[in-house]
Amino acid sequence: MATANRNLSYYKKEEIPNGADYKIGIVVSEWNDEITLNLLKGAKETLVENGVLNENIFIQFVPGAFELPLGTQYFCENGIVDGVIAIGVVIQGETKHFDFVCSGTTKGIMDVMLKYNTPVAFCVLTDNNIQQSIDRSGGRHGNKGIEAAVACLKMISNKRSFNS
């Protein structure tokens, strides 16, 4: 298991770019909100801890994980943000629905990121059960929202380094 004995929330603050002039969109799935709201909390706190101003964090809710790509696209096509964090969770059930939602969401988010040349951090948990999601949204494995915020900040900085 990739997360065995690992806390996903650990990062070295000195290695994170200061986001004082960054604008970040966060798209959050309402489905499984007991998990997604924890991921949002971790992401937002991390952005603020690394210099992003509260007024430069824009949050939009969408019904479920499958709608995350379109919600992400709304931010990207308007050019109002430097990067986006897509937050959702899909938990394995008894049918193939899980596979289709995970596949469509992943491909959709990647397509938006590449089409608009805008960093999009993928914070979609695809777990076998609710306990795994709890463990990764503020539980024993930390909070993937923190990891996504760090990735978003790093990719914005990376993009800017190519444009300077």
C-alpha positions in Angstrom: 0.0 0.0 0.0 1.4 3.4 -1.0 0.3 5.1 2.2 1.4 2.4 4.7 2.9 4.2 7.6 3.0 7.5 5.7 1.4 10.8 6.5 0.4 12.5 3.2 0.3 15.9 4.8 4.0 16.3 5.4 5.9 18.8 3.3 8.9 21.1 3.8 7.6 24.7 3.9 10.8 26.1 2.6 10.4 24.1 -0.6 6.9 25.6 -1.3 6.6 28.8 -3.4 5.0 31.8 -1.8 1.6 32.2 -3.3 1.0 35.8 -2.4 0.2 36.8 -5.9 -1.5 33.5 -6.9 -5.2 33.1 -7.6 -6.5 29.6 -7.0 -9.9 28.0 -7.8 -11.1 25.0 -5.8 -13.9 22.8 -7.3 -15.5 20.6 -4.6 -17.8 17.7 -5.1 -20.9 17.8 -2.8 -21.2 14.0 -2.9 -19.6 12.5 0.2 -19.3 16.0 1.7 -18.2 14.6 5.1 -14.9 13.7 3.2 -14.7 16.5 0.6 -15.2 19.3 3.1 -12.2 17.9 5.1 -10.1 17.9 2.0 -11.2 21.5 1.2 -10.2 22.5 4.7 -6.8 21.0 4.3 -6.3 22.6 0.9 -7.4 26.0 1.9 -5.4 26.1 5.1 -2.3 25.1 3.2 -2.8 27.7 0.5 -3.2 30.4 3.2 -0.2 29.1 5.2 1.9 29.5 2.0 0.9 33.1 1.3 -2.3 32.8 -0.9 -4.7 35.6 0.2 -8.2 34.5 1.3 -9.7 36.8 -1.3 -7.7 35.0 -4.0 -9.2 31.6 -3.2 -12.4 30.9 -5.2 -14.5 27.9 -4.2 -17.2 26.4 -6.4 -19.3 23.4 -5.5 -20.5 20.8 -8.0 -22.9 17.9 -7.5 -20.4 15.0 -7.8 -17.0 13.9 -8.9 -18.1 13.4 -12.5 -18.9 17.2 -12.7 -15.4 18.2 -11.5 -13.9 18.5 -15.0 -16.6 21.0 -16.1 -16.3 22.9 -12.9 -12.6 23.1 -13.4 -13.1 24.2 -17.0 -15.3 27.1 -15.8 -12.3 28.5 -13.9 -9.8 27.8 -16.6 -11.7 29.2 -19.6 -12.4 32.5 -17.8 -8.7 32.9 -17.0 -9.4 34.2 -13.5 -7.1 31.7 -11.7 -3.5 30.6 -12.0 -4.4 27.1 -10.9 -7.2 24.8 -9.8 -7.6 22.1 -7.2 -10.3 19.5 -8.0 -11.6 17.8 -4.9 -13.9 14.7 -4.8 -14.2 11.2 -3.6 -15.5 8.0 -5.2 -16.0 5.0 -3.0 -16.1 1.5 -4.5 -19.6 0.0 -4.6 -21.1 -3.2 -5.9 -21.3 -2.2 -9.5 -19.1 -0.9 -12.3 -20.3 2.6 -11.7 -17.2 3.3 -9.7 -14.9 2.4 -12.7 -16.8 4.7 -15.1 -16.9 7.7 -12.7 -13.3 7.4 -11.8 -12.2 7.0 -15.4 -14.3 9.8 -16.7 -13.4 12.2 -13.9 -9.6 11.5 -14.2 -9.6 11.9 -18.0 -11.8 14.9 -17.9 -9.6 16.8 -15.4 -6.5 15.9 -17.3 -8.0 17.1 -20.6 -9.0 20.4 -19.1 -5.5 20.9 -17.6 -3.9 20.3 -21.0 -6.4 22.2 -23.0 -6.1 25.4 -21.0 -2.4 25.0 -20.0 -3.4 25.6 -16.4 -2.2 23.6 -13.4 -5.0 21.4 -12.0 -4.2 19.5 -8.8 -6.0 16.1 -8.7 -7.5 15.6 -5.2 -10.0 12.9 -6.0 -9.9 10.0 -3.6 -10.8 6.6 -5.2 -11.1 4.3 -2.3 -12.4 0.9 -1.6 -14.3 2.0 1.5 -15.3 5.0 3.6 -12.6 4.3 6.2 -9.9 4.7 3.6 -11.4 8.0 2.6 -11.5 9.1 6.3 -7.9 8.1 6.7 -6.9 10.3 3.8 -9.0 13.4 4.6 -7.6 14.3 8.0 -7.2 10.8 9.5 -4.2 8.6 10.1 -2.7 9.2 6.6 -3.1 13.0 6.8 -5.1 15.0 4.3 -4.7 14.7 0.6 -6.1 18.3 0.3 -2.8 19.5 1.7 -0.9 17.5 -0.9 -3.0 18.9 -3.7 -2.5 22.5 -2.5 1.2 21.9 -2.4 1.2 20.4 -5.9 -0.9 23.3 -7.3 1.5 25.9 -5.8 4.5 24.1 -7.2 3.0 23.7 -10.7 2.1 27.4 -10.9 5.6 28.3 -9.9 6.9 25.8 -12.5 4.8 27.3 -15.2 5.8 30.9 -14.4 9.5 29.8 -14.5 9.0 28.9 -18.2 7.2 32.2 -18.9 9.9 34.4 -17.4 
